[in-house]
């Protein structure tokens, strides 16, 4: 087996062969643990692809049956093993007790998986499966690295943060929770970094609340749509509603009296980079992946964080973008059916869409939060840990 070659990595110079001494291509295995949401799985898949393409690594994912990993990981061509474990944070007492009862069995399963796969490094990306796997890896004294996409780390990452060998985060605010931490950003599809600029004479609003949609946006954006279209000449709206809410969202737009030629509702947007490219402004939730895509695309945004998100992480993500000058945050309680709430929403949207110079400043600020080499930097660190 030939050793890993010396490779240029993300402008950081070359990986020294001394770091990789004794590490063979066929020996380099990375176990990636965690998931649940796209905010955890999508960046993890980007890192996995980088590890395979650049370092010919063998990658194994470990997740649970309840997360998106069950769909996304096999579809990406990576093997996935499942363990039985549920949530502990911000859940009812009975759910917490069930998770605690499942924990011993999950730890035994994790030990078996790690022994069979024999990884050189374990990469925890947060989520239910990350806890047992990272705990087992730490007990077995394996090299470990944590990834945290949110400004406020989740329960698992708060627990392992000071125990892991290295960590990668998206927000500087999260760095204090980890040992040997680097602000790498979140891996994002390359297409988001090379979008055409929208036509300033034809303003366009993109609205979405994740792949499942956001009920609060589906109900309340249509309530102000007619007046918004009247206030902003040539404005058009594309609204991703989620599959379950497409009919009710369309009905709400029709009931508003908004010109049907100037709005469109889709259950799901297949080519999100292209939709970002056309948008003058994006109105969205503030999950980690969404925030990273907004930064990569340099898109100004009106962010409505999901109030029930664990540990308030969406609000903290939105606050970080707002502090950078890249976004305006509007909390959920300000978005509703009451007249005062509608006036506030209309004023925020009109003020942004009618001010191209402000949007341009927000766009430039968003790009300062982007990390185009995130996957490369994280993969490089994993290689270094495995070869230490």
LINLIN-V731497 format. One line per field, one symbol per residue. phi: phi as a letter, one per 40 degrees, with the letter a starting at -180 (. if undefined). Layout:
phi=???
This chain:
phi=.cccccbcbfgcgcccccccdgcbdcccbbbbbhihbcccccccccccccccccbfccbbcbabccccdccccdccgbcbbbbbabcbcfbcdccccccccccdcccccccccccccfccabbcbghdccdcccccccccfccbabbbcccbccdcccccdcbccaabbcbdcccccbcfcbccgbdbdddccbcccccccbcabbbabgccgbdccccbcdcbcccccccbdgcbbbbccgccbcccccccccccgcdccbbabbcabcbcdcccccccabbacbcdcccccccccgbcabbbcccccdfgccccccccccccgcabbbcdccbaccdcccccccccccccccbdccccccccccccccbcbdcccccdcccccccc
